[in-house]
Structures are given as structure tokens and as C-alpha cells.
Amino acid sequence: MTTQELVNLVNLEADELLDTDEDNIPYINHAIDLLSFFLSDDPSLISVATVKDKDDVPDNFQRLVPLNGYPLRIDGKKFRIISSDRKVTIRYSTHMPHVSSLEDEIPFKEMYAGCLVLIASYLIKKKTYIPVQYCQEDSTFVQQLMAAIKQAQGGEQK
């Protein structure tokens, strides 16, 4: 799916509140970041690497999987091994890359398009309207998003 195809869906959901299709790109990138966070345990977002002391943390690094149990710590943008091991093999979750043009491919499988539309349109509406009721609907939005993710993955919708 291209960014333009996703923008078309977002425009339908958000009532075309933005002036140009390109104005949707920051909201889509924010949606990509949020969905990456919610899917951080998904196998498609897990990478494996062997690191040495003072190796750079990858740019797409989100967190270690599991969160603890590794003989290392992260100081700024460097791995620091805190055992006698010279190298440590780690598993870590990554985030998907951003899009920069309407021709770019969306980095998620198409089954997550509905989730991205839900997130991006919600962010656009919240930013554009800023009504009081949107400030109180964040928890409902998160529940809807989790249900949409579960449905996209083939689970039951609540």
C-alpha cells in the first residue's frame, strides 16, 4: 500500500480536514511510531544482533526483548557489557521507518492499514478540533486501537 492510498483512507475518516495530501505525512509517521510501539513484541519487529562493549545502539532500536536478563546496559547511544563476555547476542524490538512522500510504501503489512487510519485520523481530528470531549476520549481511543490490532492479527474483536 502506498502512502497516497493510506492518505485517501485517512481523508475519508478525518473528513479531509487538512489542506493537502502531503499534510497527512507527519500524522502517518506518528501513527507508524505508535503502531510500532504497540506491536513491539510482534516477530516482524524483532531483530537479533551480536554486540560488543561500546557498540552503537541501532537507530531503529526500541527496547530489549525481554526487557531484562542481558549482561549489558545502555549508556546514551552505546551498549556497555557488564560481564566478562566479549560479545552478547541480543533480541530487540525495532520501529518501522517513516515515509517522506506520497509514493512511498507503507512499511506495515496491509492488514494494519485500518489501525494506521484509526490512529492518523484520530490525531488529525484531535489537533484540528481540540474539543473538550477529545481530551476525555483518549482511553476509549486506545481501547479501540487495541481491538483493531487484535482483529488485524486474526483475533476476536471486543
C-alpha positions as CSV (number, residue, x, y, z in Angstrom):
1,M,0.0,0.0,0.0
2,T,1.3,3.4,-0.9
3,T,1.2,6.5,1.3
4,Q,-1.2,8.1,-1.1
5,E,-3.6,5.1,-0.8
6,L,-3.5,5.4,3.0
7,V,-3.9,9.2,2.8
8,N,-7.1,8.6,0.8
9,L,-8.5,6.4,3.6
10,V,-7.4,8.9,6.3
11,N,-9.1,11.7,4.4
12,L,-12.3,9.8,4.3
13,E,-12.2,9.1,8.0
14,A,-11.0,12.6,9.0
15,D,-13.4,14.4,6.7
16,E,-10.5,15.9,4.6
17,L,-9.6,18.4,7.4
18,L,-6.1,19.0,6.1
19,D,-5.3,21.3,3.1
20,T,-3.1,18.9,1.1
21,D,-2.4,15.2,1.0
22,E,1.2,15.9,1.9
23,D,0.0,17.5,5.2
24,N,-1.1,13.9,6.3
25,I,2.5,12.6,6.2
26,P,3.5,13.8,9.7
27,Y,0.3,12.2,11.2
28,I,1.0,9.0,9.3
29,N,4.6,8.9,10.6
30,H,3.2,9.4,14.2
31,A,0.8,6.6,13.5
32,I,3.7,4.4,12.3
33,D,5.6,5.2,15.6
34,L,2.6,4.4,17.8
35,L,1.8,1.2,16.0
36,S,5.4,0.1,16.2
37,F,5.3,0.7,19.9
38,F,2.0,-1.3,20.3
39,L,3.4,-4.2,18.2
40,S,6.9,-4.2,19.8
41,D,6.6,-7.9,20.7
42,D,5.5,-8.9,17.1
43,P,8.1,-11.2,15.5
44,S,8.2,-8.9,12.4
45,L,9.6,-6.1,14.6
46,I,12.2,-8.2,16.4
47,S,15.9,-8.1,15.4
48,V,18.8,-10.1,16.6
49,A,22.3,-8.8,16.9
50,T,25.6,-9.7,18.5
51,V,27.1,-6.6,20.2
52,K,30.4,-5.8,21.8
53,D,31.2,-3.3,24.5
54,K,30.8,0.3,23.3
55,D,29.0,-0.7,20.0
56,D,26.4,1.9,18.9
57,V,22.8,1.2,19.6
58,P,20.9,0.9,16.3
59,D,18.9,3.8,15.1
60,N,15.7,1.7,15.0
61,F,16.2,0.3,18.5
62,Q,13.1,0.4,20.7
63,R,13.8,-1.9,23.6
64,L,15.4,-5.2,24.5
65,V,13.2,-8.3,24.3
66,P,12.9,-9.5,27.0
67,L,13.4,-6.2,28.9
68,N,16.0,-7.7,31.3
69,G,18.3,-10.6,31.7
70,Y,21.1,-9.4,29.4
71,P,24.6,-8.7,30.9
72,L,24.6,-5.2,29.5
73,R,23.3,-1.7,29.9
74,I,22.7,1.2,27.5
75,D,24.6,4.4,28.1
76,G,23.3,7.0,25.8
77,K,23.7,5.6,22.4
78,K,26.3,2.8,23.3
79,F,25.9,-0.7,24.6
80,R,28.0,-1.4,27.7
81,I,28.7,-5.1,28.5
82,I,28.8,-5.6,32.3
83,S,30.1,-9.2,32.4
84,S,33.3,-10.9,31.3
85,D,31.7,-11.8,28.0
86,R,33.3,-10.1,24.9
87,K,30.1,-10.3,22.9
88,V,26.5,-10.7,23.7
89,T,23.7,-11.8,21.4
90,I,20.6,-9.7,22.0
91,R,17.0,-9.6,20.7
92,Y,15.4,-6.2,20.4
93,S,12.3,-4.6,19.0
94,T,12.5,-2.1,16.3
95,H,10.3,0.6,14.9
96,M,9.2,0.9,11.3
97,P,10.7,3.5,9.1
98,H,8.9,6.7,8.3
99,V,7.5,7.8,4.9
100,S,8.5,11.0,3.2
101,S,6.5,11.2,0.1
102,L,3.1,10.1,-1.2
103,E,4.7,7.5,-3.4
104,D,6.5,5.7,-0.5
105,E,5.3,2.2,0.5
106,I,3.7,2.0,4.0
107,P,6.1,-0.2,6.0
108,F,3.4,-2.3,7.6
109,K,1.5,-5.3,6.2
110,E,-1.8,-4.2,4.6
111,M,-3.7,-5.9,7.5
112,Y,-2.6,-3.0,9.7
113,A,-3.9,-0.3,7.3
114,G,-7.1,0.1,9.4
115,C,-5.1,0.7,12.5
116,L,-2.9,3.3,10.9
117,V,-6.0,5.1,9.5
118,L,-7.6,5.0,13.0
119,I,-4.5,6.5,14.6
120,A,-3.8,9.1,12.0
121,S,-7.4,10.3,11.6
122,Y,-7.8,10.5,15.4
123,L,-4.6,12.6,15.7
124,I,-5.8,14.9,12.9
125,K,-9.2,15.3,14.4
126,K,-7.8,15.9,17.9
127,K,-5.3,18.5,16.6
128,T,-7.8,20.3,14.4
129,Y,-10.9,20.4,16.6
130,I,-9.3,20.4,20.1
131,P,-12.8,19.9,21.7
132,V,-13.1,19.0,25.4
133,Q,-14.6,15.6,24.6
134,Y,-11.5,14.6,22.7
135,C,-9.4,15.2,25.8
136,Q,-11.6,12.6,27.6
137,E,-11.7,10.1,24.8
138,D,-8.0,9.1,24.8
139,S,-8.6,5.9,26.8
140,T,-11.5,4.9,24.6
141,F,-9.3,5.5,21.5
142,V,-6.6,3.2,23.0
143,Q,-9.2,0.5,23.6
144,Q,-10.4,0.8,20.0
145,L,-6.9,0.7,18.7
146,M,-6.1,-2.5,20.7
147,A,-9.2,-4.1,19.4
148,A,-8.3,-3.1,15.8
149,I,-4.8,-4.6,16.2
150,K,-6.2,-7.8,17.6
151,Q,-8.7,-8.0,14.8
152,A,-6.0,-7.4,12.2
153,Q,-4.0,-10.2,13.7
154,G,-6.9,-12.5,13.3
155,G,-8.2,-12.4,16.9
156,E,-11.7,-11.7,18.1
157,Q,-12.9,-8.1,18.3
158,K,-14.3,-7.0,21.6
